[in-house]
Amino acid sequence: MDPQWTDNAPIYRQLRDRVAAMILERVLKDGDPLPSV
């Protein structure tokens, strides 16, 4: 994950959206650790 944070939304929301996308794209599977930021 190569985060490029924007000022349009708080970082916690951007992080939530990226993790949710990774789950939906099946990049993260059940039991996988979350990526570091």
N, C-alpha and C positions, 0 to 999 in steps of 0.2 A: 504494500500500500504506500503510495507516494503522495502524501497529503499536500495539497496546495490550498491553504485556508483563505477564505474570502472575508471581507468585512460585512457582507450582506446578511449574515446570520451568525448567531453565537457559535463558538467552536463546538460546544457540546451537542448542538443540533446537527452540525455538519458531520461530526463523528458518528452520531446515531444513524444518520442517513447512510453513511458509507458502510457501517457495519450491517445495517438492514439490507443494503444492496448486495453485500457479500454473501449474506445468508440466502437471499432469493436467487442469486446466481450460482449457488451451491459451491462457492469458494470456501466458505466456512461450513463445517459439518458439526453435527451434535458432538459435544465433548471437546472440540478444538479450542485451543486458547485464543483469546482475542489478540490481535496484532498490537504491538507496542506503537506508541505515537511519540 
